[in-house]
Amino acid sequence: MKYAVMFEPFDKLEYVCRPIETYANKKDYWLSDSTPLLFNNKCMAQMEADKWNTGIVVEYMESNNGKEERL
């Protein structure tokens, strides 16, 4: 099982995603449809969630058709 972090920047929850590498190799932003940042254990996910005012840890798994499921 994998864990992801979600936060509420506006009126709906969004995943904290893996940063996109820029031309200068800075990893400082992502697009909302980017790949979610996944964690192997809940403790590590909670450490990331604590960085966000509205961060929560959710269980994350991919279904067989490649779409994510949130539990």
mmCIF file of the N, C-alpha and C atoms, coordinates in Angstrom:
data_MODEL
# 
_entry.id   MODEL 
# 
loop_
_atom_site.group_PDB 
_atom_site.id 
_atom_site.type_symbol 
_atom_site.label_atom_id 
_atom_site.label_alt_id 
_atom_site.label_comp_id 
_atom_site.label_asym_id 
_atom_site.label_entity_id 
_atom_site.label_seq_id 
_atom_site.pdbx_PDB_ins_code 
_atom_site.Cartn_x 
_atom_site.Cartn_y 
_atom_site.Cartn_z 
_atom_site.occupancy 
_atom_site.B_iso_or_equiv 
_atom_site.pdbx_formal_charge 
_atom_site.auth_seq_id 
_atom_site.auth_comp_id 
_atom_site.auth_asym_id 
_atom_site.auth_atom_id 
_atom_site.pdbx_PDB_model_num 
ATOM 1   N N  . MET A 1 1  ? 0.838   -1.171 0.000   1.00 0.00 ? 1  MET A N  1 
ATOM 2   C CA . MET A 1 1  ? 0.000   0.000  0.000   1.00 0.00 ? 1  MET A CA 1 
ATOM 3   C C  . MET A 1 1  ? 0.889   1.241  0.000   1.00 0.00 ? 1  MET A C  1 
ATOM 4   N N  . LYS A 1 2  ? 0.462   2.230  -0.723  1.00 0.00 ? 2  LYS A N  1 
ATOM 5   C CA . LYS A 1 2  ? 1.161   3.507  -0.787  1.00 0.00 ? 2  LYS A CA 1 
ATOM 6   C C  . LYS A 1 2  ? 0.296   4.578  -0.130  1.00 0.00 ? 2  LYS A C  1 
ATOM 7   N N  . TYR A 1 3  ? 0.934   5.649  0.259   1.00 0.00 ? 3  TYR A N  1 
ATOM 8   C CA . TYR A 1 3  ? 0.233   6.783  0.866   1.00 0.00 ? 3  TYR A CA 1 
ATOM 9   C C  . TYR A 1 3  ? 0.543   8.033  0.075   1.00 0.00 ? 3  TYR A C  1 
ATOM 10  N N  . ALA A 1 4  ? -0.427  8.914  0.011   1.00 0.00 ? 4  ALA A N  1 
ATOM 11  C CA . ALA A 1 4  ? -0.276  10.205 -0.648  1.00 0.00 ? 4  ALA A CA 1 
ATOM 12  C C  . ALA A 1 4  ? -0.747  11.287 0.311   1.00 0.00 ? 4  ALA A C  1 
ATOM 13  N N  . VAL A 1 5  ? -0.404  12.520 -0.006  1.00 0.00 ? 5  VAL A N  1 
ATOM 14  C CA . VAL A 1 5  ? -0.822  13.664 0.801   1.00 0.00 ? 5  VAL A CA 1 
ATOM 15  C C  . VAL A 1 5  ? -1.726  14.529 -0.058  1.00 0.00 ? 5  VAL A C  1 
ATOM 16  N N  . MET A 1 6  ? -2.827  14.939 0.526   1.00 0.00 ? 6  MET A N  1 
ATOM 17  C CA . MET A 1 6  ? -3.734  15.864 -0.147  1.00 0.00 ? 6  MET A CA 1 
ATOM 18  C C  . MET A 1 6  ? -3.840  17.129 0.694   1.00 0.00 ? 6  MET A C  1 
ATOM 19  N N  . PHE A 1 7  ? -4.105  18.234 0.024   1.00 0.00 ? 7  PHE A N  1 
ATOM 20  C CA . PHE A 1 7  ? -4.316  19.495 0.717   1.00 0.00 ? 7  PHE A CA 1 
ATOM 21  C C  . PHE A 1 7  ? -5.399  20.263 -0.011  1.00 0.00 ? 7  PHE A C  1 
ATOM 22  N N  . GLU A 1 8  ? -5.917  21.287 0.629   1.00 0.00 ? 8  GLU A N  1 
ATOM 23  C CA . GLU A 1 8  ? -7.032  22.055 0.074   1.00 0.00 ? 8  GLU A CA 1 
ATOM 24  C C  . GLU A 1 8  ? -6.575  23.480 -0.209  1.00 0.00 ? 8  GLU A C  1 
ATOM 25  N N  . PRO A 1 9  ? -6.032  23.722 -1.428  1.00 0.00 ? 9  PRO A N  1 
ATOM 26  C CA . PRO A 1 9  ? -5.565  25.074 -1.726  1.00 0.00 ? 9  PRO A CA 1 
ATOM 27  C C  . PRO A 1 9  ? -6.707  26.067 -1.929  1.00 0.00 ? 9  PRO A C  1 
ATOM 28  N N  . PHE A 1 10 ? -7.823  25.584 -2.412  1.00 0.00 ? 10 PHE A N  1 
ATOM 29  C CA . PHE A 1 10 ? -8.981  26.451 -2.638  1.00 0.00 ? 10 PHE A CA 1 
ATOM 30  C C  . PHE A 1 10 ? -10.215 25.745 -2.096  1.00 0.00 ? 10 PHE A C  1 
ATOM 31  N N  . ASP A 1 11 ? -11.088 25.296 -2.960  1.00 0.00 ? 11 ASP A N  1 
ATOM 32  C CA . ASP A 1 11 ? -12.333 24.676 -2.495  1.00 0.00 ? 11 ASP A CA 1 
ATOM 33  C C  . ASP A 1 11 ? -12.386 23.165 -2.696  1.00 0.00 ? 11 ASP A C  1 
ATOM 34  N N  . LYS A 1 12 ? -11.303 22.558 -3.150  1.00 0.00 ? 12 LYS A N  1 
ATOM 35  C CA . LYS A 1 12 ? -11.304 21.111 -3.331  1.00 0.00 ? 12 LYS A CA 1 
ATOM 36  C C  . LYS A 1 12 ? -9.932  20.553 -3.000  1.00 0.00 ? 12 LYS A C  1 
ATOM 37  N N  . LEU A 1 13 ? -9.901  19.281 -2.628  1.00 0.00 ? 13 LEU A N  1 
ATOM 38  C CA . LEU A 1 13 ? -8.637  18.636 -2.287  1.00 0.00 ? 13 LEU A CA 1 
ATOM 39  C C  . LEU A 1 13 ? -7.832  18.332 -3.542  1.00 0.00 ? 13 LEU A C  1 
ATOM 40  N N  . GLU A 1 14 ? -6.513  18.492 -3.436  1.00 0.00 ? 14 GLU A N  1 
ATOM 41  C CA . GLU A 1 14 ? -5.600  18.142 -4.511  1.00 0.00 ? 14 GLU A CA 1 
ATOM 42  C C  . GLU A 1 14 ? -4.440  17.366 -3.921  1.00 0.00 ? 14 GLU A C  1 
ATOM 43  N N  . TYR A 1 15 ? -3.850  16.495 -4.730  1.00 0.00 ? 15 TYR A N  1 
ATOM 44  C CA . TYR A 1 15 ? -2.675  15.763 -4.297  1.00 0.00 ? 15 TYR A CA 1 
ATOM 45  C C  . TYR A 1 15 ? -1.452  16.671 -4.270  1.00 0.00 ? 15 TYR A C  1 
ATOM 46  N N  . VAL A 1 16 ? -0.579  16.457 -3.306  1.00 0.00 ? 16 VAL A N  1 
ATOM 47  C CA . VAL A 1 16 ? 0.761   17.035 -3.371  1.00 0.00 ? 16 VAL A CA 1 
ATOM 48  C C  . VAL A 1 16 ? 1.484   16.183 -4.403  1.00 0.00 ? 16 VAL A C  1 
ATOM 49  N N  . CYS A 1 17 ? 2.009   16.822 -5.425  1.00 0.00 ? 17 CYS A N  1 
ATOM 50  C CA . CYS A 1 17 ? 2.597   16.087 -6.552  1.00 0.00 ? 17 CYS A CA 1 
ATOM 51  C C  . CYS A 1 17 ? 4.113   16.201 -6.576  1.00 0.00 ? 17 CYS A C  1 
ATOM 52  N N  . ARG A 1 18 ? 4.701   15.297 -7.339  1.00 0.00 ? 18 ARG A N  1 
ATOM 53  C CA . ARG A 1 18 ? 6.152   15.357 -7.518  1.00 0.00 ? 18 ARG A CA 1 
ATOM 54  C C  . ARG A 1 18 ? 6.499   16.634 -8.257  1.00 0.00 ? 18 ARG A C  1 
ATOM 55  N N  . PRO A 1 19 ? 7.543   17.320 -7.815  1.00 0.00 ? 19 PRO A N  1 
ATOM 56  C CA . PRO A 1 19 ? 7.939   18.551 -8.501  1.00 0.00 ? 19 PRO A CA 1 
ATOM 57  C C  . PRO A 1 19 ? 8.401   18.273 -9.928  1.00 0.00 ? 19 PRO A C  1 
ATOM 58  N N  . ILE A 1 20 ? 8.216   19.254 -10.776 1.00 0.00 ? 20 ILE A N  1 
ATOM 59  C CA . ILE A 1 20 ? 8.671   19.177 -12.162 1.00 0.00 ? 20 ILE A CA 1 
ATOM 60  C C  . ILE A 1 20 ? 10.058  19.799 -12.225 1.00 0.00 ? 20 ILE A C  1 
ATOM 61  N N  . GLU A 1 21 ? 10.972  19.128 -12.888 1.00 0.00 ? 21 GLU A N  1 
ATOM 62  C CA . GLU A 1 21 ? 12.316  19.681 -13.021 1.00 0.00 ? 21 GLU A CA 1 
ATOM 63  C C  . GLU A 1 21 ? 12.291  20.779 -14.075 1.00 0.00 ? 21 GLU A C  1 
ATOM 64  N N  . THR A 1 22 ? 12.817  21.929 -13.724 1.00 0.00 ? 22 THR A N  1 
ATOM 65  C CA . THR A 1 22 ? 12.883  23.040 -14.654 1.00 0.00 ? 22 THR A CA 1 
ATOM 66  C C  . THR A 1 22 ? 14.216  23.019 -15.378 1.00 0.00 ? 22 THR A C  1 
ATOM 67  N N  . TYR A 1 23 ? 14.406  23.953 -16.248 1.00 0.00 ? 23 TYR A N  1 
ATOM 68  C CA . TYR A 1 23 ? 15.640  24.011 -17.027 1.00 0.00 ? 23 TYR A CA 1 
ATOM 69  C C  . TYR A 1 23 ? 16.870  24.172 -16.142 1.00 0.00 ? 23 TYR A C  1 
ATOM 70  N N  . ALA A 1 24 ? 16.706  24.715 -14.964 1.00 0.00 ? 24 ALA A N  1 
ATOM 71  C CA . ALA A 1 24 ? 17.841  24.922 -14.058 1.00 0.00 ? 24 ALA A CA 1 
ATOM 72  C C  . ALA A 1 24 ? 17.894  23.829 -12.987 1.00 0.00 ? 24 ALA A C  1 
ATOM 73  N N  . ASN A 1 25 ? 17.173  22.721 -13.221 1.00 0.00 ? 25 ASN A N  1 
ATOM 74  C CA . ASN A 1 25 ? 17.098  21.606 -12.269 1.00 0.00 ? 25 ASN A CA 1 
ATOM 75  C C  . ASN A 1 25 ? 16.523  22.010 -10.920 1.00 0.00 ? 25 ASN A C  1 
ATOM 76  N N  . LYS A 1 26 ? 15.758  23.078 -10.900 1.00 0.00 ? 26 LYS A N  1 
ATOM 77  C CA . LYS A 1 26 ? 15.052  23.445 -9.675  1.00 0.00 ? 26 LYS A CA 1 
ATOM 78  C C  . LYS A 1 26 ? 13.789  22.605 -9.614  1.00 0.00 ? 26 LYS A C  1 
ATOM 79  N N  . LYS A 1 27 ? 13.440  22.181 -8.444  1.00 0.00 ? 27 LYS A N  1 
ATOM 80  C CA . LYS A 1 27 ? 12.231  21.379 -8.272  1.00 0.00 ? 27 LYS A CA 1 
ATOM 81  C C  . LYS A 1 27 ? 11.301  22.152 -7.351  1.00 0.00 ? 27 LYS A C  1 
ATOM 82  N N  . ASP A 1 28 ? 10.651  23.151 -7.904  1.00 0.00 ? 28 ASP A N  1 
ATOM 83  C CA . ASP A 1 28 ? 9.913   24.058 -7.035  1.00 0.00 ? 28 ASP A CA 1 
ATOM 84  C C  . ASP A 1 28 ? 8.442   24.225 -7.371  1.00 0.00 ? 28 ASP A C  1 
ATOM 85  N N  . TYR A 1 29 ? 7.921   23.489 -8.326  1.00 0.00 ? 29 TYR A N  1 
ATOM 86  C CA . TYR A 1 29 ? 6.500   23.620 -8.625  1.00 0.00 ? 29 TYR A CA 1 
ATOM 87  C C  . TYR A 1 29 ? 5.997   22.357 -9.313  1.00 0.00 ? 29 TYR A C  1 
ATOM 88  N N  . TRP A 1 30 ? 4.682   22.232 -9.398  1.00 0.00 ? 30 TRP A N  1 
ATOM 89  C CA . TRP A 1 30 ? 4.076   21.115 -10.109 1.00 0.00 ? 30 TRP A CA 1 
ATOM 90  C C  . TRP A 1 30 ? 2.785   21.581 -10.734 1.00 0.00 ? 30 TRP A C  1 
ATOM 91  N N  . LEU A 1 31 ? 2.279   20.786 -11.638 1.00 0.00 ? 31 LEU A N  1 
ATOM 92  C CA . LEU A 1 31 ? 0.971   21.032 -12.243 1.00 0.00 ? 31 LEU A CA 1 
ATOM 93  C C  . LEU A 1 31 ? -0.052  20.171 -11.514 1.00 0.00 ? 31 LEU A C  1 
ATOM 94  N N  . SER A 1 32 ? -1.304  20.620 -11.451 1.00 0.00 ? 32 SER A N  1 
ATOM 95  C CA . SER A 1 32 ? -2.289  19.848 -10.699 1.00 0.00 ? 32 SER A CA 1 
ATOM 96  C C  . SER A 1 32 ? -2.524  18.455 -11.249 1.00 0.00 ? 32 SER A C  1 
ATOM 97  N N  . ASP A 1 33 ? -2.223  18.220 -12.502 1.00 0.00 ? 33 ASP A N  1 
ATOM 98  C CA . ASP A 1 33 ? -2.418  16.870 -13.042 1.00 0.00 ? 33 ASP A CA 1 
ATOM 99  C C  . ASP A 1 33 ? -1.116  16.074 -13.082 1.00 0.00 ? 33 ASP A C  1 
ATOM 100 N N  . SER A 1 34 ? -0.107  16.535 -12.346 1.00 0.00 ? 34 SER A N  1 
ATOM 101 C CA . SER A 1 34 ? 1.158   15.812 -12.258 1.00 0.00 ? 34 SER A CA 1 
ATOM 102 C C  . SER A 1 34 ? 0.992   14.542 -11.431 1.00 0.00 ? 34 SER A C  1 
ATOM 103 N N  . THR A 1 35 ? 2.034   13.736 -11.426 1.00 0.00 ? 35 THR A N  1 
ATOM 104 C CA . THR A 1 35 ? 2.026   12.486 -10.663 1.00 0.00 ? 35 THR A CA 1 
ATOM 105 C C  . THR A 1 35 ? 2.069   12.775 -9.165  1.00 0.00 ? 35 THR A C  1 
ATOM 106 N N  . PRO A 1 36 ? 1.161   12.192 -8.394  1.00 0.00 ? 36 PRO A N  1 
ATOM 107 C CA . PRO A 1 36 ? 1.193   12.415 -6.938  1.00 0.00 ? 36 PRO A CA 1 
ATOM 108 C C  . PRO A 1 36 ? 2.500   11.917 -6.322  1.00 0.00 ? 36 PRO A C  1 
ATOM 109 N N  . LEU A 1 37 ? 2.934   12.605 -5.304  1.00 0.00 ? 37 LEU A N  1 
ATOM 110 C CA . LEU A 1 37 ? 4.097   12.196 -4.530  1.00 0.00 ? 37 LEU A CA 1 
ATOM 111 C C  . LEU A 1 37 ? 3.645   11.075 -3.615  1.00 0.00 ? 37 LEU A C  1 
ATOM 112 N N  . LEU A 1 38 ? 4.243   9.882  -3.769  1.00 0.00 ? 38 LEU A N  1 
ATOM 113 C CA . LEU A 1 38 ? 3.808   8.707  -3.016  1.00 0.00 ? 38 LEU A CA 1 
ATOM 114 C C  . LEU A 1 38 ? 4.848   8.306  -1.981  1.00 0.00 ? 38 LEU A C  1 
ATOM 115 N N  . PHE A 1 39 ? 4.365   7.735  -0.889  1.00 0.00 ? 39 PHE A N  1 
ATOM 116 C CA . PHE A 1 39 ? 5.212   7.317  0.223   1.00 0.00 ? 39 PHE A CA 1 
ATOM 117 C C  . PHE A 1 39 ? 4.941   5.852  0.532   1.00 0.00 ? 39 PHE A C  1 
ATOM 118 N N  . ASN A 1 40 ? 5.977   5.153  0.973   1.00 0.00 ? 40 ASN A N  1 
ATOM 119 C CA . ASN A 1 40 ? 5.841   3.731  1.310   1.00 0.00 ? 40 ASN A CA 1 
ATOM 120 C C  . ASN A 1 40 ? 5.257   3.504  2.692   1.00 0.00 ? 40 ASN A C  1 
ATOM 121 N N  . ASN A 1 41 ? 5.319   4.517  3.545   1.00 0.00 ? 41 ASN A N  1 
ATOM 122 C CA . ASN A 1 41 ? 4.744   4.344  4.878   1.00 0.00 ? 41 ASN A CA 1 
ATOM 123 C C  . ASN A 1 41 ? 4.025   5.619  5.315   1.00 0.00 ? 41 ASN A C  1 
ATOM 124 N N  . LYS A 1 42 ? 3.112   5.432  6.236   1.00 0.00 ? 42 LYS A N  1 
ATOM 125 C CA . LYS A 1 42 ? 2.259   6.535  6.680   1.00 0.00 ? 42 LYS A CA 1 
ATOM 126 C C  . LYS A 1 42 ? 3.041   7.598  7.440   1.00 0.00 ? 42 LYS A C  1 
ATOM 127 N N  . CYS A 1 43 ? 4.067   7.183  8.150   1.00 0.00 ? 43 CYS A N  1 
ATOM 128 C CA . CYS A 1 43 ? 4.872   8.125  8.928   1.00 0.00 ? 43 CYS A CA 1 
ATOM 129 C C  . CYS A 1 43 ? 5.542   9.165  8.021   1.00 0.00 ? 43 CYS A C  1 
ATOM 130 N N  . MET A 1 44 ? 6.141   8.703  6.932   1.00 0.00 ? 44 MET A N  1 
ATOM 131 C CA . MET A 1 44 ? 6.792   9.628  5.997   1.00 0.00 ? 44 MET A CA 1 
ATOM 132 C C  . MET A 1 44 ? 5.763   10.545 5.332   1.00 0.00 ? 44 MET A C  1 
ATOM 133 N N  . ALA A 1 45 ? 4.608   9.991  5.009   1.00 0.00 ? 45 ALA A N  1 
ATOM 134 C CA . ALA A 1 45 ? 3.545   10.806 4.411   1.00 0.00 ? 45 ALA A CA 1 
ATOM 135 C C  . ALA A 1 45 ? 3.068   11.861 5.399   1.00 0.00 ? 45 ALA A C  1 
ATOM 136 N N  . GLN A 1 46 ? 2.970   11.502 6.670   1.00 0.00 ? 46 GLN A N  1 
ATOM 137 C CA . GLN A 1 46 ? 2.529   12.459 7.684   1.00 0.00 ? 46 GLN A CA 1 
ATOM 138 C C  . GLN A 1 46 ? 3.531   13.595 7.841   1.00 0.00 ? 46 GLN A C  1 
ATOM 139 N N  . MET A 1 47 ? 4.812   13.288 7.700   1.00 0.00 ? 47 MET A N  1 
ATOM 140 C CA . MET A 1 47 ? 5.831   14.347 7.776   1.00 0.00 ? 47 MET A CA 1 
ATOM 141 C C  . MET A 1 47 ? 5.640   15.363 6.649   1.00 0.00 ? 47 MET A C  1 
ATOM 142 N N  . GLU A 1 48 ? 5.272   14.891 5.469   1.00 0.00 ? 48 GLU A N  1 
ATOM 143 C CA . GLU A 1 48 ? 4.998   15.803 4.352   1.00 0.00 ? 48 GLU A CA 1 
ATOM 144 C C  . GLU A 1 48 ? 3.695   16.554 4.598   1.00 0.00 ? 48 GLU A C  1 
ATOM 145 N N  . ALA A 1 49 ? 2.673   15.872 5.084   1.00 0.00 ? 49 ALA A N  1 
ATOM 146 C CA . ALA A 1 49 ? 1.380   16.517 5.342   1.00 0.00 ? 49 ALA A CA 1 
ATOM 147 C C  . ALA A 1 49 ? 1.515   17.636 6.364   1.00 0.00 ? 49 ALA A C  1 
ATOM 148 N N  . ASP A 1 50 ? 2.413   17.463 7.320   1.00 0.00 ? 50 ASP A N  1 
ATOM 149 C CA . ASP A 1 50 ? 2.620   18.481 8.359   1.00 0.00 ? 50 ASP A CA 1 
ATOM 150 C C  . ASP A 1 50 ? 3.178   19.783 7.798   1.00 0.00 ? 50 ASP A C  1 
ATOM 151 N N  . LYS A 1 51 ? 3.714   19.748 6.595   1.00 0.00 ? 51 LYS A N  1 
ATOM 152 C CA . LYS A 1 51 ? 4.251   20.956 5.950   1.00 0.00 ? 51 LYS A CA 1 
ATOM 153 C C  . LYS A 1 51 ? 3.142   21.832 5.376   1.00 0.00 ? 51 LYS A C  1 
ATOM 154 N N  . TRP A 1 52 ? 1.929   21.287 5.270   1.00 0.00 ? 52 TRP A N  1 
ATOM 155 C CA . TRP A 1 52 ? 0.804   21.984 4.654   1.00 0.00 ? 52 TRP A CA 1 
ATOM 156 C C  . TRP A 1 52 ? -0.252  22.286 5.715   1.00 0.00 ? 52 TRP A C  1 
ATOM 157 N N  . ASN A 1 53 ? -0.830  23.471 5.648   1.00 0.00 ? 53 ASN A N  1 
ATOM 158 C CA . ASN A 1 53 ? -1.862  23.853 6.620   1.00 0.00 ? 53 ASN A CA 1 
ATOM 159 C C  . ASN A 1 53 ? -3.045  22.895 6.619   1.00 0.00 ? 53 ASN A C  1 
ATOM 160 N N  . THR A 1 54 ? -3.431  22.440 5.444   1.00 0.00 ? 54 THR A N  1 
ATOM 161 C CA . THR A 1 54 ? -4.605  21.572 5.340   1.00 0.00 ? 54 THR A CA 1 
ATOM 162 C C  . THR A 1 54 ? -4.229  20.163 4.891   1.00 0.00 ? 54 THR A C  1 
ATOM 163 N N  . GLY A 1 55 ? -2.973  19.753 5.053   1.00 0.00 ? 55 GLY A N  1 
ATOM 164 C CA . GLY A 1 55 ? -2.504  18.459 4.566   1.00 0.00 ? 55 GLY A CA 1 
ATOM 165 C C  . GLY A 1 55 ? -3.100  17.282 5.315   1.00 0.00 ? 55 GLY A C  1 
ATOM 166 N N  . ILE A 1 56 ? -3.517  16.270 4.564   1.00 0.00 ? 56 ILE A N  1 
ATOM 167 C CA . ILE A 1 56 ? -4.005  15.026 5.149   1.00 0.00 ? 56 ILE A CA 1 
ATOM 168 C C  . ILE A 1 56 ? -3.352  13.854 4.413   1.00 0.00 ? 56 ILE A C  1 
ATOM 169 N N  . VAL A 1 57 ? -3.198  12.744 5.109   1.00 0.00 ? 57 VAL A N  1 
ATOM 170 C CA . VAL A 1 57 ? -2.633  11.535 4.511   1.00 0.00 ? 57 VAL A CA 1 
ATOM 171 C C  . VAL A 1 57 ? -3.782  10.654 4.052   1.00 0.00 ? 57 VAL A C  1 
ATOM 172 N N  . VAL A 1 58 ? -3.670  10.135 2.831   1.00 0.00 ? 58 VAL A N  1 
ATOM 173 C CA . VAL A 1 58 ? -4.674  9.212  2.295   1.00 0.00 ? 58 VAL A CA 1 
ATOM 174 C C  . VAL A 1 58 ? -3.974  7.967  1.767   1.00 0.00 ? 58 VAL A C  1 
ATOM 175 N N  . GLU A 1 59 ? -4.657  6.840  1.833   1.00 0.00 ? 59 GLU A N  1 
ATOM 176 C CA . GLU A 1 59 ? -4.145  5.626  1.213   1.00 0.00 ? 59 GLU A CA 1 
ATOM 177 C C  . GLU A 1 59 ? -4.336  5.753  -0.289  1.00 0.00 ? 59 GLU A C  1 
ATOM 178 N N  . TYR A 1 60 ? -3.361  5.294  -1.042  1.00 0.00 ? 60 TYR A N  1 
ATOM 179 C CA . TYR A 1 60 ? -3.384  5.453  -2.497  1.00 0.00 ? 60 TYR A CA 1 
ATOM 180 C C  . TYR A 1 60 ? -3.026  4.135  -3.149  1.00 0.00 ? 60 TYR A C  1 
ATOM 181 N N  . MET A 1 61 ? -3.806  3.729  -4.121  1.00 0.00 ? 61 MET A N  1 
ATOM 182 C CA . MET A 1 61 ? -3.456  2.549  -4.901  1.00 0.00 ? 61 MET A CA 1 
ATOM 183 C C  . MET A 1 61 ? -3.903  2.764  -6.333  1.00 0.00 ? 61 MET A C  1 
ATOM 184 N N  . GLU A 1 62 ? -3.200  2.142  -7.255  1.00 0.00 ? 62 GLU A N  1 
ATOM 185 C CA . GLU A 1 62 ? -3.598  2.216  -8.652  1.00 0.00 ? 62 GLU A CA 1 
ATOM 186 C C  . GLU A 1 62 ? -4.437  1.000  -8.982  1.00 0.00 ? 62 GLU A C  1 
ATOM 187 N N  . SER A 1 63 ? -5.480  1.222  -9.728  1.00 0.00 ? 63 SER A N  1 
ATOM 188 C CA . SER A 1 63 ? -6.315  0.105  -10.154 1.00 0.00 ? 63 SER A CA 1 
ATOM 189 C C  . SER A 1 63 ? -5.682  -0.523 -11.402 1.00 0.00 ? 63 SER A C  1 
ATOM 190 N N  . ASN A 1 64 ? -6.235  -1.596 -11.859 1.00 0.00 ? 64 ASN A N  1 
ATOM 191 C CA . ASN A 1 64 ? -5.678  -2.296 -13.021 1.00 0.00 ? 64 ASN A CA 1 
ATOM 192 C C  . ASN A 1 64 ? -5.754  -1.475 -14.296 1.00 0.00 ? 64 ASN A C  1 
ATOM 193 N N  . ASN A 1 65 ? -6.683  -0.545 -14.390 1.00 0.00 ? 65 ASN A N  1 
ATOM 194 C CA . ASN A 1 65 ? -6.811  0.251  -15.601 1.00 0.00 ? 65 ASN A CA 1 
ATOM 195 C C  . ASN A 1 65 ? -5.965  1.526  -15.530 1.00 0.00 ? 65 ASN A C  1 
ATOM 196 N N  . GLY A 1 66 ? -5.113  1.652  -14.517 1.00 0.00 ? 66 GLY A N  1 
ATOM 197 C CA . GLY A 1 66 ? -4.186  2.766  -14.457 1.00 0.00 ? 66 GLY A CA 1 
ATOM 198 C C  . GLY A 1 66 ? -4.717  4.014  -13.773 1.00 0.00 ? 66 GLY A C  1 
ATOM 199 N N  . LYS A 1 67 ? -5.959  4.012  -13.349 1.00 0.00 ? 67 LYS A N  1 
ATOM 200 C CA . LYS A 1 67 ? -6.512  5.178  -12.664 1.00 0.00 ? 67 LYS A CA 1 
ATOM 201 C C  . LYS A 1 67 ? -6.355  4.998  -11.164 1.00 0.00 ? 67 LYS A C  1 
ATOM 202 N N  . GLU A 1 68 ? -6.171  6.115  -10.469 1.00 0.00 ? 68 GLU A N  1 
ATOM 203 C CA . GLU A 1 68 ? -5.948  6.019  -9.035  1.00 0.00 ? 68 GLU A CA 1 
ATOM 204 C C  . GLU A 1 68 ? -7.250  5.829  -8.280  1.00 0.00 ? 68 GLU A C  1 
ATOM 205 N N  . GLU A 1 69 ? -7.122  5.251  -7.131  1.00 0.00 ? 69 GLU A N  1 
ATOM 206 C CA . GLU A 1 69 ? -8.247  5.096  -6.216  1.00 0.00 ? 69 GLU A CA 1 
ATOM 207 C C  . GLU A 1 69 ? -7.810  5.631  -4.872  1.00 0.00 ? 69 GLU A C  1 
ATOM 208 N N  . ARG A 1 70 ? -8.640  6.415  -4.263  1.00 0.00 ? 70 ARG A N  1 
ATOM 209 C CA . ARG A 1 70 ? -8.359  6.939  -2.924  1.00 0.00 ? 70 ARG A CA 1 
ATOM 210 C C  . ARG A 1 70 ? -9.260  6.230  -1.961  1.00 0.00 ? 70 ARG A C  1 
ATOM 211 N N  . LEU A 1 71 ? -8.682  5.731  -0.881  1.00 0.00 ? 71 LEU A N  1 
ATOM 212 C CA . LEU A 1 71 ? -9.468  5.015  0.120   1.00 0.00 ? 71 LEU A CA 1 
ATOM 213 C C  . LEU A 1 71 ? -9.748  5.884  1.323   1.00 0.00 ? 71 LEU A C  1 
# 
